[in-house]
């Protein structure tokens, strides 16, 4: 992993920690995790279907639009 990748990973971790502490504070992590699991389990099945559909569309777009361009750039070098 190059230095840019490590820097990006560190930024994601710091942003995640800041978002977590801003949302939940410094509460007990087990209680907070149980609240999150309860909230996710309480969602309707349609929410999961919509999110799965959005993820599927983004994944297919990634496969059909980004990867061929990346491969074409690699071959030209």
C-alpha positions, 0 to 999 in steps of 0.5 A: 500500500502506498503512502497516499493509500495509507493517508486516505485510510487514516482520513477515513478512520478519523472521519468515522471516529469523529462522526461516531462521537458526534452522533453518540458521544462517549457513551458505552459502546456496547449499548450504542451498538445494541441501539444501532442493531435494533434500529437496523433490525426495525427497518422495513424490508423495502428499505433493504431492497431499495438500498440493495438496488442502489448498490447493484446499480452503482456496482454495475456502473462501476463494472461497465464504465470505470473498469474498461477505461482503467484497463484501456489506460493500462494497455496504452502505456 
